[in-house]
Amino acid sequence: MANSMADQLQQEMVCEGLLECIHGLKGLDTECYRTLVESDEPLTIDELAERVDRERSTAYRSVQRLHQSGFIRKEQVNYDQGGYVHVYSPADPSRIASDMQRMVNDWYAKMDGLIQAFEEEYDGASVDHDAIAPED
């Protein structure tokens, strides 16, 4: 079961936690993203899998989640003799940060509306304290 928001606010957060919190990414996704960021050049799935010490199919699933979330770019590199390979590199961090800020602002607006609805529904509702007194 997920921690309450109060619990989460008490915990120390790191920037990578945003990837998991906002986008629902997994720890391996964060590791793959960091590996791509630290690489001097775009990586293939095989290269990435080797660097994170995982099977190719496992690394591929992480790359798919990162790509769908907009954290990485995919580029096709064509071979002179025919054929091609896809390589992956991180997207612009400022664009990612802007997207996350927008999502947090949208979430905040939605929560604000829910809090207002709560207040409207329960404000002025009287509670009969005698009716909920513990039995002897």
C-alpha atoms as one frame of an Amber mdcrd trajectory, in Angstrom:
protein
   0.000   0.000   0.000   1.271   3.459  -0.863   2.373   5.836   1.844   0.077
   8.705   2.716   0.969  12.163   1.503   1.809  13.121   5.094   4.297  10.213
   5.210   5.799  11.203   1.874   6.274  14.802   3.012   8.250  13.550   6.010
  10.623  11.512   3.850  13.685  12.906   2.146  13.052  13.259  -1.574  15.672
  13.147  -4.309  15.234  14.383  -7.852  15.092  10.839  -9.244  12.098  10.246
  -6.978  10.172  12.605  -9.236  10.510  10.151 -12.100   8.876   7.471 -10.014
   6.361   9.705  -8.226   5.081  11.794 -11.131   5.445   9.321 -13.992   5.144
   5.983 -12.188   8.549   4.871 -13.400  10.494   2.109 -11.675  13.928   2.038
 -10.090  15.439   0.379 -13.166  13.925   3.106 -15.353  15.728   5.687 -13.228
  18.969   3.723 -13.518  18.604   3.488 -17.305  17.853   7.212 -17.557  20.900
   8.114 -15.450  23.063   5.798 -17.587  21.879   7.529 -20.763  22.498  10.963
 -19.220  26.038   9.988 -18.184  26.894   8.458 -21.560  28.971  10.519 -23.992
  26.942   9.211 -26.917  23.534   7.657 -27.621  23.273   3.973 -26.705  21.625
   0.960 -28.284  19.444  -1.332 -26.189  22.276  -3.886 -26.081  24.778  -1.298
 -24.840  22.370   0.002 -22.229  21.492  -3.524 -21.047  25.176  -4.281 -20.574
  25.802  -1.083 -18.605  22.885  -1.676 -16.212  23.645  -5.409 -16.050  20.205
  -6.580 -17.155  18.791  -8.754 -19.885  18.102  -7.019 -23.198  14.330  -7.493
 -22.887  14.304  -5.969 -19.374  16.286  -2.938 -20.527  13.998  -2.613 -23.546
  10.890  -2.411 -21.321  12.523   0.369 -19.282  13.482   2.235 -22.437   9.903
   1.943 -23.694   8.551   3.462 -20.456  11.133   6.261 -20.571  10.381   6.974
 -24.231   6.610   7.014 -23.685   7.104   9.406 -20.751   9.179  11.740 -22.933
  12.419  11.319 -20.964  14.461   9.940 -23.836  14.722  10.346 -27.588  14.902
   7.517 -30.094  16.898   7.856 -33.297  17.391   5.444 -36.173  20.967   4.967
 -37.414  21.238   3.393 -40.864  24.143   1.098 -41.762  25.940   1.605 -45.098
  25.518  -2.092 -45.977  21.800  -1.968 -45.151  19.871  -2.368 -41.959  19.613
  -0.028 -39.031  19.735   0.222 -35.260  17.902   2.469 -32.826  19.901   4.536
 -30.371  18.598   6.368 -27.328  19.617   9.597 -25.647  18.104  11.761 -22.914
  15.621  14.472 -23.826  16.271  18.091 -22.875  16.129  18.282 -19.044  14.548
  21.746 -19.080  11.660  20.455 -21.226  11.218  17.484 -18.895  11.239  19.817
 -15.870   8.640  22.079 -17.526   6.412  19.092 -18.267   6.701  17.884 -14.651
   5.929  21.393 -13.350   2.817  21.504 -15.537   1.707  18.106 -14.258   2.237
  19.142 -10.619   0.285  22.374 -11.221  -2.570  20.401 -12.825  -2.557  17.963
  -9.886  -2.566  20.835  -7.401  -5.558  22.453  -9.139  -7.444  19.148  -9.047
  -6.645  18.589  -5.352  -7.682  22.167  -4.554 -11.059  21.500  -6.174 -11.486
  18.280  -4.185 -10.619  20.061  -0.934 -13.175  22.772  -1.702 -15.792  20.099
  -2.445 -14.946  18.392   0.860 -15.352  21.641   2.754 -18.687  22.388   1.059
 -20.005  18.913   1.785 -18.933  18.706   5.410 -18.919  22.338   6.530 -21.855
  22.935   8.827 -22.638  19.249   9.100 -23.384  18.707  12.737 -22.078  15.645
  14.467 -24.128  14.173  17.276 -21.346  13.388  19.744 -23.752  11.565  22.072
 -24.601   9.150  19.291 -20.955   8.136  18.878 -20.074   7.912  22.556 -18.354
   4.633  23.434 -20.484   1.979  25.037 -19.774   0.866  28.596
